[in-house]
Amino acid sequence: MAWFSILPESFAFVETWLIRLFLVLGMLVIGPWALLIVYDMILYIFRTATYEIPYIGGRARNRPRPRAPSLSERPSGKPRSFSLTVPGVPTAVEEAVEVAEETVEGLKKRLGSTSHSDHVITEDD
């Protein structure tokens, strides 16, 4: 470790504990995701293996063969549509169009209203 260290030899214990800390933090972040993937694989293998068992398997109960989930198709068979917008939440473009329309309507009202020279009171001598 001395060749790769940027700290003096007296701080070698600090590097050791930092390495351990980052390994623990990495396991805390990656661990749950890895466990979910392993659980999903085991569940899929179990369902596929028990499909053929007579009387209790899926074939005996007229169920479809287990399939891995598809990203392009819903379970009903309809294709999925991918979008980056959230339904009901206006996008920045829609908000900009609304602001522009309000500005144009405000300008139209100003043009349609009487001008300032109509309100000037002049005194005739």
C-alpha positions as CSV (number, residue, x, y, z in Angstrom):
1,M,0.0,0.0,0.0
2,A,2.9,2.3,0.5
3,W,3.6,2.7,-3.2
4,F,0.0,3.9,-3.9
5,S,-0.4,6.1,-0.8
6,I,-0.6,9.9,-0.9
7,L,-0.3,10.2,2.8
8,P,2.7,9.8,5.0
9,E,3.4,6.4,6.5
10,S,2.2,7.5,10.0
11,F,-1.4,7.9,8.5
12,A,-1.6,4.4,7.0
13,F,-4.3,3.5,9.6
14,V,-6.5,6.4,8.2
15,E,-6.3,5.0,4.7
16,T,-7.1,1.5,6.0
17,W,-10.2,2.7,7.8
18,L,-11.3,4.9,4.9
19,I,-11.1,1.8,2.6
20,R,-13.2,-0.2,5.1
21,L,-15.7,2.6,5.4
22,F,-16.2,2.9,1.6
23,L,-16.5,-0.9,1.3
24,V,-19.2,-1.0,3.9
25,L,-21.0,2.0,2.2
26,G,-20.7,0.2,-1.1
27,M,-22.3,-2.9,0.3
28,L,-25.1,-0.9,1.9
29,V,-25.9,0.7,-1.5
30,I,-25.4,-2.3,-3.8
31,G,-26.5,-5.1,-1.4
32,P,-30.3,-4.5,-1.4
33,W,-30.4,-4.3,-5.2
34,A,-28.3,-7.5,-5.5
35,L,-30.6,-9.3,-3.1
36,L,-33.7,-8.3,-5.1
37,I,-32.1,-9.5,-8.3
38,V,-31.2,-12.9,-6.7
39,Y,-34.7,-13.2,-5.2
40,D,-36.3,-12.5,-8.5
41,M,-34.1,-15.1,-10.3
42,I,-34.9,-17.8,-7.6
43,L,-38.6,-17.1,-7.8
44,Y,-38.6,-17.3,-11.6
45,I,-36.6,-20.6,-11.5
46,F,-39.0,-22.0,-8.8
47,R,-42.1,-21.1,-10.8
48,T,-40.7,-22.5,-14.0
49,A,-39.7,-25.8,-12.3
50,T,-43.1,-26.2,-10.5
51,Y,-45.1,-25.6,-13.7
52,E,-44.8,-29.2,-14.8
53,I,-45.7,-30.8,-11.4
54,P,-49.0,-32.7,-11.8
55,Y,-52.1,-31.6,-9.7
56,I,-50.4,-28.5,-8.2
57,G,-48.4,-27.1,-11.1
58,G,-49.5,-24.3,-13.4
59,R,-50.2,-26.7,-16.3
60,A,-52.6,-28.7,-14.2
61,R,-54.5,-25.5,-13.3
62,N,-54.6,-24.2,-17.0
63,R,-52.3,-21.3,-16.2
64,P,-49.9,-19.9,-18.8
65,R,-46.3,-20.8,-18.7
66,P,-44.3,-18.3,-16.6
67,R,-42.4,-15.7,-18.6
68,A,-39.9,-13.1,-17.7
69,P,-41.3,-9.6,-17.7
70,S,-41.1,-7.7,-20.9
71,L,-40.1,-4.0,-21.1
72,S,-41.8,-3.5,-24.5
73,E,-45.2,-5.2,-23.8
74,R,-47.7,-5.1,-20.9
75,P,-49.1,-8.3,-19.4
76,S,-52.3,-7.6,-21.3
77,G,-50.4,-7.7,-24.6
78,K,-50.7,-4.0,-25.3
79,P,-47.4,-2.3,-26.2
80,R,-45.8,0.1,-23.7
81,S,-45.3,3.7,-24.6
82,F,-42.2,5.3,-23.1
83,S,-42.4,9.0,-22.3
84,L,-40.3,11.3,-20.1
85,T,-43.4,13.5,-19.2
86,V,-45.7,12.8,-16.3
87,P,-49.4,12.9,-17.1
88,G,-51.1,16.0,-15.6
89,V,-47.9,17.9,-15.0
90,P,-47.2,20.6,-17.6
91,T,-43.8,20.6,-19.3
92,A,-41.6,23.7,-19.6
93,V,-42.7,24.2,-23.3
94,E,-46.4,24.1,-22.3
95,E,-45.8,26.6,-19.6
96,A,-43.9,28.9,-22.0
97,V,-46.7,28.7,-24.5
98,E,-49.2,29.7,-21.8
99,V,-47.1,32.6,-20.7
100,A,-46.7,33.8,-24.3
101,E,-50.5,33.6,-24.9
102,E,-51.2,35.6,-21.8
103,T,-48.6,38.2,-22.9
104,V,-50.2,38.4,-26.4
105,E,-53.7,38.8,-24.9
106,G,-52.4,41.5,-22.6
107,L,-50.9,43.4,-25.6
108,K,-54.1,43.1,-27.6
109,K,-56.1,44.5,-24.6
110,R,-53.7,47.5,-24.5
111,L,-54.0,48.1,-28.2
112,G,-57.8,48.0,-28.0
113,S,-58.0,50.3,-25.0
114,T,-58.2,54.1,-25.4
115,S,-54.9,55.9,-25.5
116,H,-53.6,58.3,-23.0
117,S,-54.2,61.4,-25.2
118,D,-58.0,60.8,-24.9
119,H,-57.8,61.4,-21.2
120,V,-55.9,64.6,-21.3
121,I,-58.0,67.6,-20.2
122,T,-57.3,70.7,-22.1
123,E,-58.5,74.1,-21.1
124,D,-59.8,76.3,-23.8
125,D,-58.9,80.0,-23.2
